[in-house]
Amino acid sequence: MVKHIVLWKAKDSASGKDKQENLELMKERIEGLKDKIPEILHIEVGINVNQSGAAYDVGLYSEFRDLDALEVYQKHPAHVEVAGFVTDITDSRVVLDYNV
């Protein structure tokens, strides 16, 4: 199994919405991928509640059968569409993929 973790820092505003509105929309759209991409075994998105300057704004935790399934997910048109939105509303991203 592969666990896929991503953290983002969001822009204060983008696409005509403030940060919180965009984070909530981001959460909804990413979690909605579960119904569109069968390779996703588990997916959840959390919006940060920690006020530390070192904290990221939103995090993704997801699970896939293997690296091939993760690659299918990443290339899926529904993921590509959501990733475009996420890129527009965020400033930075870190990723961790690991086998268990």
Buried (B, 14 or more C-beta within 10 A) or exposed (E): EBBBEBBBBBBEEBEEBEBEBBBBBBBEBBBEBBEBBEBBBEBEBEBBEEEEEEEBBBBBEBBBEEEEBBEBBBEBEBBEEBBEBBEEBBEEEEEEEEEE
